[in-house]
Amino acid sequence: MSEKIGLIAGKGQFPRIFAQAAQAQGHQVVAVAHRGETDPALADLVDQIHWVYVGQLGKIIKIFKGAGVRQAVMAGGIDRVRLFKNFRPDLKTLNLIRRVGPGQDDRLLRAVAGELEQEGIIIVPSTLFLEELAVPAGVLSRRRPSSEELKDIDLGFKVAREIGRLDIGQCVVVRRQVVVALEAVEGTDETIRRGGRLAGAGCVVVKVSKPGQDLRFDVPAVGRETIMIMGEVQAKVLALEAGKTLIFDRPQMITLADRDGIAVWGV
């Protein structure tokens, strides 16, 4: 009998990719999906799916224990802006927030993982079964960054690591040694759009892992849509932290990057 693995699913394609990889390894996937966040198409890729609102930790525990789940992953983020509008904490979540305080993502997620582990459900890295998606070092596209763009990458990495250390965001947009956009609650896509609107064509986009990143959650990831948005604003470089960032749809992503003359660089 195959082992069951729980999937706490957020937005984007990460939950779908994880579910397919887990089933390919012979696992049964029991998914908890978040209303207004998770793609309904996930239902076709898992053995069970249960829908909850953001904040219903007690319900998640009940679902997993009822299904016999002993380990689980968190895949896909939650729109942090939605937390101001559609957050429905149950008693267990309220007690957790009262104990650890609101605010920083990592602190809250570690506390959530701790609550699950007390119930016998171990949170494992979201990269489980997906190690091949990690960004390699070096150039991935046809075009290499220019010497001026490499300087912008260096600046972008320094700034991105600092905002990551503060648990603010993981993406920075730079143009000619000027930081034009920092990621906050809006997420990477909107940060790129804002940076492009402010600085015009030729921006450098840098995305990194937080210092001391806990691979159980919030692993930075990019994909085809990232390049499409960069193309909209004529950004010209995507620099990623090698080994600590994931690429989804790599062949399609690189094809689009080459078409638009975008350099993709693993640092």
N, C-alpha and C positions, 0 to 999 in steps of 0.2 A: 504494500500500500504506500502511495507517494506521501511525502511529508507536506503538511499544510503550512503556508506562509501567509502572514497578514500583510496587507498593503494599505497604508494610510495615504490616500491619494489626494493630491492638490490639483493645481491647474497645469495646463500644457501637455506635452506629449510624453514626458518622463514616465508617468504612471503606466501608459500603454506599452511603452518600450520595456519597462521592467516586467510587466505581466507576461508579455510574450517570451522574454528571456527565461523567466522562472518556469513557465510551462514547458519550454523547450528542454529544461533540465529535469522535467518530470515531477514538478511540484504542483500541488493544488493551490490556487490563489484565492484568498478570501479578502475582498476589497471593502474598505470603508471609504466612500466617496463623499465629498462635501458639496452640498447644494449651492449652485451658483458659481462653482469653481471647477469641479471635475467634469471632463468631457463625458457625456453620456455614452459615447462609443466604447468606453472602457467595459461596459456590461458584456460586450460580445467577446471579451478577451480573458475573462476570469470565471472561476467556478461559482463564486457567490459574490453578490454586491449588495451593500447596505448603504443607505443614504442618511447623512447626518448634517446638522448645521455646525458651523465653526463654533467651537467651544463646548461641544457635548462629549467631553472626555469620558464621563461615566458610561455613556451609551457605547462608546468605542470598546471599552474594556468588557462590557457585558456581551457585545457581539463576538469579540475574539474568544473569550472564555467559553461561550456557548458553542463556538465552532471548533474548539480544541486547538486553537492557534497558540504555539509556544514561542515563535519568533516572528518579528514583523519589521517592515521598512517604512520610512517616510519618503515618498517620492512626489515631487512637484510642490511648488510653493502655494501660499495663500496670498491673495491680493490684500496687502496691508491696509489699503484705503477702505476695503470692504469691512475691515474690523470695526470701523467707526459706524457702520450702517447695519450690518447683518450679523453681529456677534451675539450668540445666544448661549452664554455660559450656564452649565448645570452646576449643581452644588459642589461636585468634586473639583470642577474648574475654578469656581469662586474661592474655594478653600486653598487651592494651589496658588492662585494669584495673591491672595491675602498673605500667604506664607513667603513667597519669593518676590512679590512685587511685579507690577506691569513693566512694559518697556522692551528691554533688549531681547531680540529673538533667541539668541543662543541660550541665555539663562532660562527662558521659559521652556524652550524645547528640551533642554537637559532635564528640567523638572518634570515635564510630561513623560520623558523616557523613564525617569525614576519611578513615577507612579505606575507605569505599565509593568516595570520590572518587579515591583512589589506584588503585583498580581500574577507573576509568573510568565510575563510576556517580555521577551528580550528584544530590544531594538538593535538591529544589525545595520551595517553600512548600506546606504542606498545604492552603492556601486556593486553590490553583490550581483554576480552573473554578468556584469557590464564593464569589466576592467578594460576591455578592448576599446571602449569609447573615450578613454583618457587622451588628452591632447599630447602628442609627441613634441619634443623639442625641434626647433628649426622651422624652415619655410614649408608651408603646406600648399601654397598656391603657385601659380606660374610666376607672378610678379613678386619680387623681394622689396621690402621697405627701403626707401632711399636713406641717405645719411641723415638728412634733416628729420625724416620720419622716425628714425631710430632714436634720435634725441627726444622727440615727443613721447616715444614709448617709455624711455627711461624715466622721464618726469611723471608720466601717467602711472607707472608702477609704484613709484614712491608715494604718490598721493592716494592711489587706490588701496594700498596696504594700510595707510593711516586711517582712511574712513572705514576700512574693514576692521581694523583694531578697535575702533569706536562702535562697531556693530551698526553702522549707518547704511552702508551699501558696498558694492563690489565692482562698480563700473565707473570709469572716468573718461571724458572726452576732452582731447587736447588739440590745439591748433597753433603751430608756430610758437611753442613754449608757453602758451597761455592755456590754463585750465578753463574750459568754457562750460562744462556741465559735470555735476556729481550726482550719482545715483542716491535717491532716498526712497520714500515710500512708493514712488511711481513705477519703479522697476527699470530694468535695462533698456527695453524697447523705447520707452518714453524718454529716457535719458539721452539715447542716441538721437531721437527726433529733435529734442530741445537743443542739444549741442549743435546739430546741423543747421537748425534755424538761426542760431545765434552767430555761428562762425562761417557759415557757407561751406562750399565744396572743399574737400581736402582734409577733413578731420581725421584724427587718429583715435580709435576706440580701444580702451584697455579694460580687460576684465580679469580679475584675480580671485583667488581663494582668500578667505580671511586668515590672518595669522592664527595658527593653532586650530584651523578648521576641523570641526567634528564631522567626519565623513558619514555619520549616521543621518545627517540632515543638512539641507540648504547647500548642496554642492553646486557651484556655479556651472551653468551649461549654456551653450549656444547651438544654433542650428540654421537651417535654411532661411527661416523667417528673419533671423538676425541680419543675414546678408541682404535680404530683400529690403529691410528698413534702412540699412546703410546705403543701398543703392538709391533709395528715395531721396536721401539728403546728400548724396555724392561724397560720403565718407570713403576714405581710401585705404585705411589699414585697420585690421582687427588683430590685436595682440592679446594672447591668452597665456595664462600661467600653465606651463607644461606639467603634466602628471596630476594636476589638481583641478582641472576643468574638463568638462565632458563636451563632446561634439555629437549631436544627433544628425542623422541624414548626411554623413560626411561627403559621400560622392556628389550628391546633388548640391550641397552647400558650396563645395569647392568649384563645381562647374559654374554656378552663379557668380562666385567671386571672380573667377577668371574672365567671365563675360563682361563684368563691370570694372575690371582692372583693379580689383581690391586685393591687397596683400594680406594673407593670413599667416600669422607668425606665432610659433610656440616658444615661449621664453622660459 
